[in-house]
Amino acid sequence: MKLEKVNSVIAKRTLQAKDGREIEIIFGTPEEFPDGKDFYCPFQVIGLGDERVRYAGGVDSMQALLLALKKLSYYITSRDEVMNGEVQWLGEPDLGLLPAYQDDLD
């Protein structure tokens, strides 16, 4: 499934890059897949390379939301700028996200 945008935004976080850019993380409301089975939760990172809308799926909306946060955490922490400490949240390199693992990203 390809998503064009995040509808019904439920959470945002703004990060700062050392070069002055703002990087925005956006999460959407978990929704049922079109086939009516299971749920997905969309998210997007704007200002840090690829800005496509991604999502994670789960058997219910809670699992979809939690897996989206985990997937987002891996995506962000695997970026060179973040690994090099060039991106911060509230002036700190800890972005306040869940620890993540490579096998969680498709």
N, C-alpha and C positions, 0 to 999 in steps of 0.2 A: 504494500500500500504506500502510495506517495502522497505526502501532505504538502500543501502549498503555503499554509500559514497556521499559526497557533490561534485557535478561536478560544473565547472565554478564558482569558488569562487569570490564573489564580495566584501566581507568585512571580516576583521578579527580584533579581539581585543585580546590582551594578558593581563591577570590578573596575579597578584603575590600572592601566598599563603605565610603566615608567615614562613612556614617551608622551603621556598626556591623554591618550585615547581612553574612552570609556567602553567597557565590554559589558553587554547586557545578557543576562540569563533569564529566559522566560519559560514558565511552565503553564500548560493549559489544563483545563478540566478533563479528568479521565472520562472517556466516552466508550460506548459499546462499539465493537467492530461492526461494519455494515451487515455482516451475516448474523448479527444478534448473539454471537457466542463470544464470551470473554470481553475484555476491555483493553484499551490502549490509552497511554498518557503522552501527549506531545510535548516536546521541549525544543528550544532553539537558543543558539549562542550567536549573538550579533557583535561583530567587531573583532573577531579572532579567527580569521580565515574563512573556511567553509561555513556558510550561514543557512544551510538547508535545515528544514524541520525534521527532527528525528522523533522516535517514539519508542516506548517499551510496552509490551503487552503482559497482561496477567489475567488470572481467572476472575478477579473482581477489581473494582476501581482502586481499592487500597493497594493491592499487589502491583497494579499497573503504575501507580504513583511512586511507590517505593522503588520499583525496578527502574523507572525513568530517572529518579534521583541518583541511583547507583550508576546507571549508564552515562548520565551527564557527568558524574564525578570522574569516571575513567576518561571520557573524551577531553575534559578540561585539563586534568592532571597529566595527560600524555602529550600535551602541546609543548613545544620547545620553550616558548616564552614563559609558560607557567613553571616548567621544570627549572628554568634559569632564574627564577625569582623576579621576573620582570612584570608580573601581574600580582596585584594585591587587592585585599578587601579590608577596608577600614585601616589602611596603612600597614597591614601585616601580610606576610606571604601565605599564611593559613587562610584559605578561601572559605572555611566554614562548611565544607562539604563532606559527605561520607567517604571513607576510604573506598577505593575502587580497584578492580582487577581487569586485566586485559581481555579475558575471555568473555566479558560482559558486553563488548562493543561489536556490532556487526559491521 
